[in-house]
Amino acid sequence: MDFEVCFLPREATRQPSPVAVLIDVIRASTTIVTLLDRGCSEVILVGQRDRPRVAELRTRLDALVCAEDTSGLKAADADLTPSPAALHAIDLVGRRVILATTNGTLAAELVRDCGVEHVLIGCMRNARRRHAVGGRAGAPARPEHQPGVRRT
């Protein structure tokens, strides 16, 4: 198996790469895994481009918003903070959550924009398993009975 390690999406030499593993150690990837572990049915990633649409997405998707401001604190329009420690005890079974962070969801947006077909979320909490990111806004990334992640 041949692979390359890129610290930024623009460093990839194979365009488009068929698979990428996104690891944002500070917050986003661990938050995504924590949300899914807490029972979320779906995590919708929102990058910079779609951040102004969060209120519309919240209503249309009947979702909670998990977002931070540029200082890393819970955003004013958020229901949840993207802190894995703060999310650990929250029951999110069957809920959709929109996730917007200042770095990780932006990285996911950039990777998808590079044409990567399958983006997997990696962190220390899921070193033995990966969660797939895929789909388009309005379309489930996985069958209804499986939790999944998608980006807008």
N, C-alpha and C positions, 0 to 999 in steps of 0.2 A: 504494500500500500504506500502510495506517495502522498505527502501532504506538505503544506507550508504554514508557517506561523506568521501572522501579521498583527501588529499592534494597532493598526488603523486600517479600515476597509480599503482605503486608496492604495495601500501597499500590496494588495493582491496582484500577482502576476498572471494568474489564469483567469481570463474574463470570458464568460462568467464561470465562477467555480460552482460545481453542482451542489456542494454542501458546505456550510460554515457552522462553526460552534461559536456562539457569542458568549464571552465571559466578561462580565462587568463586576469585578470582585467587590467593589465598594458597596453597591446597592442594588441595581436593577435585576441582575440575574438571580440573586439570592431572594429578592422580594418576589419575583415571578414564581419561583419554586415554592416559597412559603405560602403564597396565595393559593396555589394549586393544592398544596398539602393541607391547607385549612378548608378545602372543599369547594373552592371556586369552580364553577362550570366552565368559565372562559375568562381569559385575561386579554384585554384589547390594548395593544401598545400604541401610544400616540407620540409621534415625534414633534419636532418644532413646527413643521408645516401645518399640522392639524391641531396644534394646541389651542388656537382660537375657537375651534369647533367642539371643545369638550362639553360645554353645556348642552349643545344640540345632541351630541352622541349619548350623553347621560340620559336624556329624555327618550330618545329613539330606542336605545338598547335596554332601558330600565336597569342601569348599571350604577354601581358605586364608583366614585372617583378616588384614586389613590395617587397623589401628586405632591411634588415638592416645588418650592420656589428656588430662586437662584442661590439662596444662602443654605439650602439643604433642609430647611424646615418645611413642615406641612403647608401646602399652598392654601390660600384663603378660600378657594372654591372646592377644596377637597374634603371628602368624608373620612379618608384614612391617610395616615402618613406612610410613605414607602420605607418604613423601617422594619426589617424582618423581626426584630425583637418586639416591637410594639404590636405586630400582627400575630404573633405566636399564639395568643390565647383567644383570638376572635373567631367566632363561628361564621364561616362564609359559604356553607354548604348550599350549592345550587345558585349562588349569586354570580353575576358578571361583574368584573372590575376593570375599569379603564385605568391604565398605568401610564403616567407621564413623569419621567425623571429628566434631570438636566444633562445626563450623559448617556446612560444605557439605552434608553428608548430612541435617542438620536442615533446611536451606533446601529441599532436594529434597522432604523429607517435607511441609513446609508448602505448597510449590507444588502438590504432588499433592492435598493435603487441600483446597486452594482449588478443586479441580475442573478443573484444567488437563488437557486431554486428551493433549497431546504435550509432553514436556519434553525439550529438547535441551541437551546439555552443550557449553559454549563455553569456550575458553581460547586463549591465544596460540599454543599448539602445534597447534591444529586450526582456525585461523582460516578455512581454505578448506573444511573439512568439519565436520559435526556428528554426534554420537552420540546416538541416541534413548534415552530412558528410558521404560519403560512396563511393562505387565504387572502381575501380582499374585504374591505369594509362591507358589512352586511351579509357575508357568507361565512358559515362556520368553518373553522380550520380543521376540525375533526368531527367525527360522527357525534350526535347529540349525547350519547352515553359516556363519552370520554372527555375529560377536561382538556382544554387546549388553549393555545395562545395565538392571537392574530394581530396584525398591525393594520391601522386604518389606511 
